[in-house]
Amino acid sequence: MIKLNNKHQPDVPKGHLAVYVGEIQKKRFVVPLSYLDHPLFQDLLRRSEEEYDFNYPTGGLTIPCHEEAFIKLTARLPIS
């Protein structure tokens, strides 16, 4: 289960989620919650579950892919 409480992350605007992306060094991104419904983003979430089994090394949702690939993928997603 993904915890969507922003109390501990005051810099995350309402309707958004902070994620950590990278294979070695993790970079933090803030993305719209609407991404969670998109099949491409859901594929990233499945990879995250397989890799980390919801035990994230950063303490937050971590996605194991290259930063450049994440940026290209999210650029294709609609923001709603």
N, C-alpha and C positions, 0 to 999 in steps of 0.2 A: 504494500500500500504506500502510495506517495503522500507524504504529509505536505499540505498546502498552506500551512499556517505561516504568515509573514511576520509574526510578532518579533522574531529574532533577526529579521532581515528588513529593517525599516526602509532601506533604500530600494526595495522591490515594490514597484507600484501595484496597486490593486489590479487584479486580473492578469497578473504575470507570475512567472516562476523562475527562480534562479537555478541554473544547471551548470555543471562543471564538465568541460570537454577537453579531451586530449588522451593520448596514450601514455605519455611519460609525464610531462608537465601539464597540469590542468589549468584551464583558463575559465573564468566565470562569465556566463552569458545570462542575460535576463530575456526571457521569451514570453510571448502571450500564451495564456492558458489554452486558447483555441488550438494551438499546435498539438495538444494532447489528443485531439480527435482525428488528426490527419494520419492516414496510413503510413506515409513515409516516416513521420516522427514516431509512430507506434513501433515501427521496425527498429528504430534506435533504442526505444525503451525495452524491447525484447532482448536486444543485444546486451543492454545494460544489466538486465536481470540475469542473463546467462553468465556474464562476466563476474558480476559482483554479488548476485543473489540477494540484492537489497541491503548489503553491508558495504556501504560506500566509504572509500578511504578518505574522502574529503568531508564526510559528515553530511553531505547533501547529494542530491541526485547527480550521479556521474555517468557520462556517456562515453564509452570507449571507442572513439573514432578520431581521425585527424581533424584538427581545428579547421583546416581549409575545406575539407569535405562537409563538415557541419555548416559552415558559412554558406557554401554553395547550395546545400539542401534546404536550409531555412530561407534562402533568398527565393526559392521556388514556391514556398508555402504562402497561402493567402493569410492576411491578417484580418481577423474579424472581431 
